[in-house]
């Protein structure tokens, strides 16, 4: 059985020594437990980006000289790698700046065909990027947005989902894994439910891409969005996957270079897929880096990554649960869940907890995690969230628990 070797930490510059900046002078430890916000990046990805800027820095799809042709080849090779990573066709993979832009692009395009009486179904656990666009567009265009709630075990309420998804539903948009609770939603079952009522389904895979195998054909999703920076890749690059027949029906959202096949003063003809949705110069170096991140993840093996993060999360839940007055938020131990653990401790505000942990070199996130409606639904002020990556091990969890106990002493919990 393949396992993740602790030696891979050497691939990550931020983990192989002290991070740059003022913290270097303070000689603090650096325990990075904020991968749900943004992962660390290995040398292999940094090197692929650097090679683009050093070897073929030119624009793509336009120049007929060697540097431009090489840049184009590397970008399109990255597209093919990403397509293979999720079992899609290359023309179904659209490059964006990240999950947020992917979901906004889709919402803007899809909502043009929605009208009063139509419905979009979301869940209460959505990230703002998969909630606010639909909320605001509903105000403009008159369609209705509904929200699936949770069970006491912090699972999606499928009975409520069955009631809310009706023949009036045109789209279901749901996170694959909650970035707050770690809940893994049954997206394949939801896809079948949506399709049975004539609706399409969108999966926000920001917290699952790069952490477990993803197969869009097996999931039978119509659209899927994720970001490079949460799966060891660069910032500023993301993916919107769409079934070809769905993308062909959608109008473009951005207009300009590269998404045009023909322009006349009176009208224009759009480019073929996927370039129809890729207006302007893309983040070429970032896209090439994303391709390298896919290569890195596949060499490790997605099943091994999933197993490593599952074991680490279980260990963290066990250690944290033993801290007096701590409350863990999310599905109970022993369940399949994402690599995040959200907790509260007494009346310590999550911002205070995160600050105290930071003073001890522990990097976590405190607050509402861009999921304010969920935090309000749970009747909380926020949570402190530790999230894990392939480069973490049990020593990181032990350091977290020790720091949490220090915080408890400071606040006399």
WOKA-V494547 format. One line per field, one symbol per residue. phi: phi as a letter, one per 30 degrees, with the letter a starting at -180 (. if undefined). A space follows every 50 residues. Layout:
phi=???
This chain:
phi=.dbddeddeddcedcdadddjdddddhddbccbbdddaddbdeddedddd ddddcadadcibdcceddddddddddddddddeddcicdedcccdbdlee deddedddddddcdbejdbcccbdcddedcbdededddddcidcccbddc dedicdddddeddddbeddcacbbddbddcciecddddddddddddcicc bccdceccdicaebbddddhddbabacddcbicddibbbccbeedddddd ddccbkdicccabbdcabcddddcdeccdiddddddddddedddeddddd jdddddddddddddddddddddddidbcckedejcdaddbbcbbbhcdde dddddddddciccbcbkchhbeedddedhbdlbcbcbcbdddbddddddd ddddddddddchd
